[in-house]
């Protein structure tokens, strides 16, 4: 049975992937510094190393005996990268390079890299395909395209199998709503549950290809085993377009909060107008299928947040 290293395995997407791997009875090791992840996301009995991907010795220790790497650890948010471009580069480029070198040196078979739709930038194309030229609009996006380039180089020069997956606006259970850099869906849910008006930056008509986390987990599992995926860059999304206002109204309906009105604020630095993914390459190379559509994913996420909110209230008492 292969053994997998999941960097950032205590975080949002990483912990959901760890859960899926354990259900398939795979052996799992997690490397996480818990800067944004949580110890309670780590299943009991899983091999856990507390460490930072910028620490070469920790990285090499975590890589020993590993067959495949799922690399989620990152400084994630676009806005955070605008505030902290140097730190974002150190983590997302330097840390990724540390992992690739260790994977090459220690005989890892395949390395799956978490990239982002932000690499496309403000594209004029109606549907975003992997063949389109990148146009990053933020330091975060620039670091992700650099990560892709390094993966391709290590695949071509050193024979380390790599796959880069471009995620589109992932949401779902375990996504943190409490940071100023949090994604829009958990922020809206947290506000609505408190009967507070969330802030919508721009006019709310900006649209996204929102991707429920189970679809992203499925894409990762397929990328690790697909023989045709080596060296490829692949979109992982749902090929569905919803505006921020569409999403907000669905959340109001699901949570029964139709009377709570949003507050509109100016556009933020690094924001883009729309994203819509072409996922035909994922279907062809990986056999990828969308398992959970947007509205169903929102309903599942809302159910989790209601439990999460109840647990927080109970702990405070």
Secondary structure, 3 states (H helix, E strand, C coil): CCEEEEECCCCHHHHHHHHHHHHCCCEEEEEECCCCCCHHHCCCCCEEEECCCCCHHHHHHHHCCCCEEEECCCCCCHHHHHHCHHHHHHHHHHHHHHHHHHHHHCCCCEEEEEEEHHHHCCCCCCCECCCCCCCCCCHHHHHHHHHHHHHHHHHHHHCCEEEEEEECCEECCCCCCCCCCCCHHHHHHHHHHCCCCCEEECCCCCEECCEEHHHHHHHHHHHHHCCCCCCEEEEECCCCCEEHHHHHHHHHHHHCCCCCCCEEECCCCCCCCECCECCHHHHHHHCCCCCCCHHHHHHHHHHHHHHHHHHHHHHHC
